Amino acid sequence: MTRLDVTGMTCSHCSAAVQRALEAVPGVKTATVDLDAGSATVDGDAPLGALVKAVADEGYSATPAS
């Protein structure tokens, strides 16, 4: 399981776009995005770089959660 801090999301449409982008990454089984917490939790074996890129391609920023 991978947890990401996601910045730039301001509404439910933003979080839905991030979730769709993460779910489209090969190796992702499920992705859950929490708008209020500014985070995403991904289950699967997708590489971190691919997850970060998918979020960036949607116009948001993601970093590994600390």
FENMOJO-V286586 format. One record per run of one state. SS is the DSSP state (H for helix, E for strand, - for the rest). FROM is the first residue (numbers start at 1). TO is the last residue. Records with the same first field share a line. If there is no record, write none. Layout:
SS->FROM-TO / FROM-TO
//
This chain:
-->1-1 / 8-11 / 24-27 / 35-38 / 45-47 / 58-60 / 65-66
E->2-7 / 28-34 / 39-44 / 61-64
H->12-23 / 48-57
//
